[in-house]
Amino acid sequence: MTELFSKLYSQLEQNLPFVIYSKPNDHVSNGLFQQNDTLHELESENSSGFVFASFYNDVNYIIPIAESELISVENTIKEVQYNEFEQSFTQEAKTDFENLVSLFVKEIRSGSCSKIVASRCEKFELKDFDVEKSFKRMVYLYPTAFKYCFFHPEIGMWLGATPEQLLKVNNNEISTVALAGTKTINELEKEWGEKEKIEQQLVTNFISESLEPFVDKLTLSEPYTYQAGKLLHIKTDIKAILKDNNHKDKVVQVLHPTPAVCGFPKDYARDFIIKNEGYARDFYAGFLGEWNFKINEKHTTDTDLFVNLRCCKIEDQVAKIFIGCGITEDSNPELEFIETVNKSETIKKYYNE
């Protein structure tokens, strides 16, 4: 992987944009290294490159294939050192988030919506951040996730290892997932509760209903338990055929943001989040990935997008960690906070001491 990281360090020295990433269950890491510092907005569904989109869907950027050098290398990571972090948080953070969850539960019980996703941002001081070591840790620890490091001088550096696919398009065949509910691997034998089952079913129903106008032959798998690191989720695989190949952009628009990161109904939940969450999500819970290209096939309409979860932004030796959980009328504020703590500890494994 020497070639990939040599180019990465060269880009950082020149303050030029890049993204490196490794797909789920893949033994290859890829890089797009933009040859100028232009910030390109995603303006057309015919654009080709790596897209990086915000939660609010108001700023969607792309590293274009036409202006980038592409590198693809075999992952040669045999073993990495990483730290187990004990759960740590301030009482203020706990109280603030539990109050937020209580507010969301009250809104849901009023009948205005059935789910809202609450999130928070936690700052974690880094001692000697090393992007190469962090990326290699993600590749080693989370083989089934989409691992990435994205940098643009006008956006900053983001890293993540997300377990959730937003949309995959191969010719006119599409696939996506409904992912919701969380418990730790220590609770593997424990049955899923009604709260988690209902939450996941809401996501499944929303995706299925949203896709119907644009697809044929919609099929759903049975819900099953999916492992992402030391966390478990309920997952349903969804597949369909596009009625029109030009509908891809519309499908992305109706899917994003999904109830897994926003709530249901989507527009109401998003507005409520913006008014009450107390901070800007930025690119957390947005989406990212290959848009109209594969790493070795520049002329293709294939697209492979993921929801930007288990992510952080690096600023001046501080990691801003973004974590959230789905809230329904049966949510327990303290348990929801502990869920965010568990997710936070997963992300902290990316870093050095």
C-alpha positions in Angstrom: 0.0 0.0 0.0 3.1 2.2 -0.1 2.1 3.8 -3.4 -1.3 4.8 -2.1 -0.1 6.5 1.0 2.9 8.1 -0.7 0.5 9.9 -3.0 -1.8 10.7 0.0 1.0 12.5 1.8 2.0 14.3 -1.3 -1.6 15.6 -1.7 -1.6 16.8 1.9 1.7 18.6 1.5 0.2 20.4 -1.6 -3.2 20.9 0.1 -5.0 19.1 -2.7 -8.2 17.0 -2.4 -8.3 13.2 -2.3 -10.3 10.3 -1.1 -9.0 6.8 -0.3 -11.5 4.0 0.4 -12.0 0.2 0.7 -15.4 -1.4 0.0 -17.1 -4.0 2.2 -15.5 -7.5 2.0 -12.9 -6.2 -0.5 -9.2 -6.8 -0.4 -8.4 -3.6 -2.4 -8.0 0.1 -1.4 -8.6 2.8 -3.9 -7.7 6.4 -4.2 -8.8 9.4 -6.3 -6.3 12.2 -6.1 -7.5 15.5 -7.6 -4.9 17.5 -9.5 -6.2 20.9 -8.5 -7.9 22.4 -5.4 -11.3 23.3 -7.1 -14.3 22.5 -5.0 -16.8 20.8 -7.4 -20.5 20.6 -6.7 -22.4 17.6 -7.9 -24.5 19.4 -10.5 -25.6 16.6 -12.9 -26.5 12.9 -12.6 -24.2 12.4 -15.6 -21.1 13.5 -13.5 -18.5 10.8 -12.8 -16.4 10.6 -9.6 -16.5 10.2 -5.9 -19.4 12.1 -4.3 -19.5 13.5 -0.7 -23.0 14.8 0.3 -24.3 16.5 3.4 -27.1 15.3 5.6 -29.2 18.4 4.6 -28.7 17.6 0.9 -27.9 21.3 0.3 -24.2 20.8 -0.4 -23.1 17.8 -2.5 -19.6 17.7 -3.8 -17.6 15.4 -6.1 -14.0 14.6 -6.8 -14.2 14.2 -10.6 -12.6 11.3 -12.4 -11.6 13.7 -15.3 -9.4 15.8 -12.9 -8.0 13.0 -10.8 -5.3 10.4 -10.7 -6.6 6.9 -9.8 -4.7 4.4 -7.7 -5.8 0.9 -6.7 -3.7 -1.4 -4.5 -4.1 -4.7 -2.7 -4.6 -4.4 1.1 -1.5 -5.9 2.7 -2.5 -5.4 6.3 -1.9 -8.5 8.4 -2.4 -7.1 11.8 -2.6 -3.7 13.5 -2.3 -2.4 17.0 -5.3 -0.6 18.5 -6.6 0.5 21.8 -9.7 -0.6 23.7 -11.3 2.5 25.2 -13.3 2.4 28.4 -16.6 4.2 28.3 -16.1 7.9 29.2 -18.4 10.8 29.1 -19.3 14.0 31.0 -22.4 14.3 33.1 -23.3 17.4 31.1 -23.2 15.5 27.8 -25.3 12.7 29.3 -27.9 15.1 30.7 -28.1 17.2 27.5 -28.6 14.1 25.3 -31.2 12.6 27.6 -33.1 15.9 27.6 -33.0 15.8 23.8 -34.3 12.3 23.6 -37.1 13.1 26.1 -38.1 16.1 23.8 -38.1 13.8 20.8 -40.2 11.1 22.6 -42.7 13.8 23.6 -43.0 15.0 20.0 -43.5 11.4 18.8 -46.2 10.7 21.4 -48.0 13.8 20.2 -48.7 11.9 17.0 -46.8 14.2 14.6 -44.3 11.5 13.6 -43.3 7.9 14.5 -39.5 8.2 14.6 -36.9 10.9 14.9 -33.1 10.2 15.0 -31.3 12.0 17.8 -27.5 12.6 17.5 -24.7 14.4 19.2 -21.1 15.4 18.5 -18.3 14.4 20.9 -14.8 15.9 20.8 -11.9 13.5 21.4 -8.3 14.9 21.7 -5.7 13.1 19.6 -2.1 12.7 20.7 -0.3 12.0 17.4 -2.9 11.5 14.7 -1.6 9.4 11.8 -4.0 9.1 8.9 -2.2 6.0 7.5 -2.4 4.1 10.7 -6.0 5.1 11.3 -7.1 4.0 7.8 -5.3 0.7 8.2 -7.0 0.1 11.5 -10.4 0.7 9.9 -9.6 -1.8 7.1 -8.4 -4.4 9.6 -11.1 -4.0 12.2 -14.2 -3.5 10.1 -13.9 -5.7 6.9 -17.7 -5.6 6.3 -17.9 -1.8 6.4 -17.2 0.9 3.8 -13.9 2.5 5.0 -12.8 5.9 3.8 -10.7 9.0 4.3 -11.8 12.2 2.5 -10.0 15.5 2.3 -10.6 18.8 0.7 -9.0 22.0 1.9 -12.4 23.8 1.9 -14.1 20.9 3.7 -11.5 19.3 6.0 -10.6 15.7 6.7 -13.3 13.1 7.4 -12.9 9.4 8.2 -15.4 6.6 8.7 -16.3 3.0 8.6 -20.0 2.8 7.8 -22.1 -0.4 7.9 -25.0 1.0 5.8 -25.4 1.0 2.0 -27.6 3.8 0.6 -27.9 2.6 -2.9 -26.0 0.3 -5.4 -26.8 0.5 -9.1 -25.5 -2.1 -11.6 -27.0 -1.4 -15.0 -30.7 -1.2 -14.2 -30.5 -3.4 -11.1 -30.5 -1.6 -7.7 -30.0 -2.8 -4.2 -30.2 -1.1 -0.8 -30.7 -2.0 2.9 -32.9 -1.2 5.8 -30.7 -1.0 8.9 -31.8 -0.1 12.4 -31.8 -1.2 16.0 -28.6 -1.5 18.0 -27.2 -3.8 20.7 -23.7 -4.9 21.6 -22.1 -8.2 20.6 -22.3 -9.2 24.3 -26.1 -9.2 23.9 -26.0 -11.6 20.9 -28.2 -14.2 22.6 -30.7 -11.6 23.8 -33.9 -11.3 21.7 -34.5 -8.1 19.8 -37.0 -5.9 21.7 -40.2 -4.5 20.2 -38.8 -1.0 20.1 -35.9 -2.2 17.8 -38.2 -4.3 15.6 -40.7 -1.5 15.1 -37.8 1.0 14.4 -36.4 -1.3 11.7 -39.8 -2.0 10.2 -40.4 1.7 9.8 -37.2 2.0 7.8 -38.1 -1.0 5.6 -41.6 0.3 4.9 -40.3 3.8 4.0 -37.7 2.5 1.6 -40.1 0.1 -0.1 -42.8 2.7 -0.5 -40.4 5.3 -1.7 -39.0 3.0 -4.4 -42.3 1.8 -5.8 -42.9 4.6 -8.4 -39.5 4.0 -9.9 -38.9 0.3 -9.9 -40.3 -3.2 -10.8 -39.7 -6.6 -9.2 -39.2 -5.2 -5.7 -38.0 -8.0 -3.3 -37.1 -8.0 0.4 -35.2 -10.4 2.5 -36.3 -11.5 5.9 -34.9 -9.3 8.7 -31.7 -10.7 10.1 -29.0 -9.7 12.7 -26.0 -8.0 11.1 -22.7 -7.4 12.9 -20.7 -4.2 12.5 -17.6 -4.4 14.7 -18.9 -5.0 18.2 -22.3 -3.7 17.5 -25.4 -5.6 16.1 -28.2 -4.3 14.0 -31.4 -5.6 12.3 -31.0 -5.6 8.5 -33.2 -6.2 5.5 -31.8 -6.5 2.0 -33.9 -4.8 -0.7 -33.5 -5.3 -4.5 -35.4 -4.1 -7.5 -35.2 -3.2 -11.2 -35.3 0.5 -12.4 -38.2 1.2 -14.7 -36.0 3.9 -16.4 -32.2 4.1 -16.0 -32.5 7.9 -15.7 -34.4 7.4 -12.4 -31.3 6.9 -10.4 -31.0 10.5 -9.3 -34.7 10.5 -8.3 -34.2 7.3 -6.2 -31.3 8.9 -4.3 -33.4 12.0 -3.6 -36.3 10.0 -2.2 -34.1 7.7 -0.1 -31.8 10.3 1.4 -31.9 10.8 4.3 -33.4 7.5 5.3 -35.4 7.0 8.5 -32.4 5.2 9.8 -30.6 8.6 10.1 -33.5 11.0 10.1 -36.9 9.7 11.0 -40.4 9.3 9.6 -42.1 11.2 8.0 -38.8 12.3 6.6 -39.4 16.0 6.0 -41.1 16.5 9.3 -38.4 14.7 11.2 -35.6 16.5 9.4 -37.1 19.9 10.2 -37.6 19.0 13.8 -33.9 17.8 14.0 -32.7 21.1 12.5 -34.7 23.1 15.0 -33.9 21.2 18.1 -30.7 19.1 17.9 -28.4 22.1 18.7 -25.6 21.6 16.3 -24.9 21.2 12.6 -24.6 17.6 11.3 -22.6 18.7 8.3 -21.6 15.6 6.3 -22.5 13.2 9.1 -25.6 11.0 8.0 -25.0 12.3 4.4 -23.9 9.9 1.7 -20.7 9.2 -0.2 -19.2 6.8 -2.7 -18.7 6.1 -6.4 -21.0 8.0 -8.7 -21.2 6.7 -12.3 -17.9 4.9 -12.2 -16.0 1.9 -11.0 -12.3 2.2 -10.1 -11.2 0.3 -13.3 -14.2 1.3 -15.5 -14.4 5.0 -16.1 -17.3 4.8 -18.6 -20.1 3.3 -16.7 -23.4 4.4 -15.0 -22.8 2.0 -12.1 -23.0 3.8 -8.7 -22.2 2.6 -5.2 -23.3 4.9 -2.3 -23.1 4.5 1.5 -24.6 6.5 4.4 -21.9 8.4 6.2 -22.1 6.8 9.7 -19.5 5.9 12.3 -17.6 8.9 11.1 -15.5 11.8 12.4 -13.9 15.1 11.3 -10.3 15.8 12.2 -9.5 19.4 13.2 -6.2 20.4 14.8 -5.5 17.1 16.6 -9.1 16.8 17.7 -11.6 14.3 16.4 -15.2 15.4 16.2 -17.1 12.2 16.5 -20.7 12.0 15.3 -23.1 9.4 16.9 -26.8 9.0 17.0 -29.7 6.6 17.6 -33.3 6.2 16.5 -36.0 7.4 18.9 -39.5 6.0 19.0 -42.3 6.5 21.6 -40.9 3.6 23.7 -37.3 5.0 23.9 -35.5 5.2 27.2 -33.3 8.3 27.3 -30.6 6.8 29.4 -30.4 3.6 27.3 -30.3 5.7 24.1 -27.4 7.7 25.5 -25.5 4.5 26.3 -26.0 3.4 22.7 -24.2 6.5 21.5 -21.4 5.8 23.9 -21.0 2.3 22.5 -20.8 3.7 19.0 -18.3 6.4 20.1 -16.0 3.7 21.5 -16.1 1.9 18.2 -15.0 5.0 16.3 -12.2 5.8 18.8 -10.4 2.6 17.8 -9.5 4.4 14.5 -6.9 6.6 16.3 -3.5 6.4 17.9 -2.7 7.1 21.5 
